[in-house]
Amino acid sequence: MIELGAILDRHPELEQIVERDLQGAGVRQDVGREGMSADQILRALIVKQMNQFSYEELSFHLADSVTYRGFCRLGAFAQVPRKSSLQDNLRRVSAQALEQMNRVLLQTPEARKIEPARKVRIDTTGIPGNIQKPTDSSLLWDTVRVLVREMYRSWEVVDFVWSDHSKRAKRRRVAIISAKPKRRKELYCDLIEVTRRTVGYAEKALQSLNLAGFDELPCALKLARTLPLARQVLDQARRRIVDGEKVPVAEKLLSIFEPDTDLLVKGGRDPIYGHKICLSIGVSSLVLDCTIEQGNPADSALAVNAIKRLDEICERLPSQAVFDGGFSSKDNLEKIKALGVKDVAFTKHLGLEISEMVRSSWVFKRLRNFRAGVEGCISFLKRAFGLARCTWRGGREGFESYVWSSVLSANLLTLARHQLSP
């Protein structure tokens, strides 16, 4: 932690990036109570991601550990922020700010010394989001309980006629789990009907709120956001269960809480409900770049863009780049070579000769062995920095912030370890 703190001390520009995010537009700095500083927020974020603490655990360890208190600059007798305060402050650091900090870190003399960015390995992986495994019954039940909750809150300010069918919906959802196929369809039809009625009541509630001038209340905003998703859940459930139709992946809604979640399927593996990321990693194990993709694009569609981004981030093109077999294509090879990369290796290269990709078989074997290390780097991010599952809410923006906070924390730790090595 001492060397990690020393790196942050040597580069106050990282703190300045966080401070710009905290200030925002139109925020006055001369009023309000004194809160956490930008430096404290950045350090607390690193501690959280390094240890995969919850906010409650983070608050406890900041109070309990002298090391963590000193690292986060809280002072020996200062009051430790509560979990709600920590969450509010840490989540205000945007994904764009975290990505910018990572770029600044890669340009520091310490990083340049250990990572010349001349040889890179690029691979993709799927990161699950903060949702349960989606089923039609769970989506319909989530829709009913959320709408019922918001209608109770709406009922406190406006009057409208409605009925609470949440108990009936819950019984149907539980019964579906163990029902036989014929009985299951009957239960699904009833659950769909219950959800349809609840959606109708919610539409009346929202209309009553708008007519009364309460359209800015939290319950009205939540109903306005949830109702379009509820209609989509109803539509896809009816198409799948009643009509027996196969709904295309692009038209599926996997969660009403995280509607941006993508369905990732690769080979015979279990599907992942989250987002696909593409990582570029150098010889020092520093993560040079990370992109969070939209949908589930083929790896072959990401190769050229990954190299172009490295040219922008590192201010130089790598002379050697190695990819997994999924990136392999004649078109990718020609385009990456045209950019100026001398050796481009694909571990599986059907239709491509080794002589087309690299200078010799010896170079190809070295690059192939070098690429194998990316699996260990990805495993390190997942095991030690929480990328096995994104636990932050907030749609795609929250997902990106979580991924970049893990990447930045991992890079700082990697850099500190290189500094300590003889």
Rosetta blueprint (number, residue, H / E / L):
1 M L
2 I H
3 E H
4 L H
5 G H
6 A H
7 I H
8 L H
9 D H
10 R H
11 H L
12 P L
13 E H
14 L H
15 E H
16 Q H
17 I H
18 V H
19 E H
20 R H
21 D H
22 L H
23 Q H
24 G L
25 A L
26 G L
27 V L
28 R L
29 Q L
30 D L
31 V L
32 G L
33 R L
34 E L
35 G L
36 M L
37 S L
38 A H
39 D H
40 Q H
41 I H
42 L H
43 R H
44 A H
45 L H
46 I H
47 V H
48 K H
49 Q H
50 M H
51 N H
52 Q L
53 F L
54 S L
55 Y H
56 E H
57 E H
58 L H
59 S H
60 F H
61 H H
62 L H
63 A H
64 D H
65 S L
66 V H
67 T H
68 Y H
69 R H
70 G H
71 F H
72 C L
73 R L
74 L L
75 G L
76 A L
77 F L
78 A L
79 Q L
80 V L
81 P L
82 R L
83 K H
84 S H
85 S H
86 L H
87 Q H
88 D H
89 N H
90 L H
91 R L
92 R L
93 V L
94 S L
95 A H
96 Q H
97 A H
98 L H
99 E H
100 Q H
101 M H
102 N H
103 R H
104 V H
105 L H
106 L H
107 Q L
108 T L
109 P H
110 E H
111 A H
112 R H
113 K H
114 I H
115 E L
116 P L
117 A L
118 R L
119 K E
120 V E
121 R E
122 I E
123 D E
124 T E
125 T E
126 G E
127 I E
128 P E
129 G L
130 N L
131 I L
132 Q L
133 K L
134 P L
135 T L
136 D H
137 S H
138 S H
139 L H
140 L H
141 W H
142 D H
143 T H
144 V H
145 R H
146 V H
147 L H
148 V H
149 R H
150 E H
151 M H
152 Y H
153 R H
154 S H
155 W H
156 E L
157 V L
158 V L
159 D L
160 F L
161 V L
162 W L
163 S L
164 D L
165 H L
166 S H
167 K H
168 R H
169 A H
170 K H
171 R H
172 R H
173 R H
174 V H
175 A H
176 I H
177 I H
178 S H
179 A L
180 K L
181 P H
182 K H
183 R H
184 R H
185 K H
186 E H
187 L H
188 Y H
189 C H
190 D H
191 L H
192 I H
193 E H
194 V H
195 T H
196 R H
197 R H
198 T H
199 V H
200 G H
201 Y H
202 A H
203 E H
204 K H
205 A H
206 L H
207 Q H
208 S H
209 L H
210 N H
211 L H
212 A L
213 G L
214 F L
215 D L
216 E L
217 L L
218 P H
219 C H
220 A H
221 L H
222 K H
223 L H
224 A H
225 R H
226 T H
227 L H
228 P H
229 L H
230 A H
231 R H
232 Q H
233 V H
234 L H
235 D H
236 Q H
237 A H
238 R H
239 R H
240 R H
241 I H
242 V H
243 D L
244 G L
245 E L
246 K L
247 V L
248 P L
249 V H
250 A H
251 E H
252 K L
253 L L
254 L L
255 S L
256 I L
257 F L
258 E L
259 P L
260 D L
261 T L
262 D E
263 L E
264 L E
265 V L
266 K L
267 G L
268 G L
269 R L
270 D L
271 P L
272 I E
273 Y E
274 G E
275 H E
276 K E
277 I E
278 C E
279 L E
280 S E
281 I E
282 G E
283 V L
284 S L
285 S L
286 L L
287 V E
288 L E
289 D E
290 C E
291 T E
292 I E
293 E L
294 Q L
295 G L
296 N L
297 P L
298 A L
299 D H
300 S H
301 A H
302 L L
303 A H
304 V H
305 N H
306 A H
307 I H
308 K H
309 R H
310 L H
311 D H
312 E H
313 I H
314 C H
315 E L
316 R L
317 L L
318 P L
319 S L
320 Q E
321 A E
322 V E
323 F E
324 D L
325 G H
326 G H
327 F H
328 S L
329 S L
330 K H
331 D H
332 N H
333 L H
334 E H
335 K H
336 I H
337 K H
338 A H
339 L H
340 G L
341 V L
342 K L
343 D E
344 V E
345 A E
346 F E
347 T L
348 K L
349 H L
350 L L
351 G L
352 L L
353 E L
354 I H
355 S H
356 E H
357 M H
358 V L
359 R L
360 S L
361 S H
362 W H
363 V H
364 F H
365 K H
366 R H
367 L H
368 R H
369 N H
370 F H
371 R H
372 A H
373 G H
374 V H
375 E H
376 G H
377 C H
378 I H
379 S H
380 F H
381 L H
382 K H
383 R H
384 A H
385 F L
386 G L
387 L L
388 A L
389 R L
390 C L
391 T L
392 W L
393 R L
394 G L
395 G H
396 R H
397 E H
398 G H
399 F H
400 E H
401 S H
402 Y H
403 V H
404 W H
405 S H
406 S H
407 V H
408 L H
409 S H
410 A H
411 N H
412 L H
413 L H
414 T H
415 L H
416 A H
417 R H
418 H H
419 Q H
420 L H
421 S L
422 P L
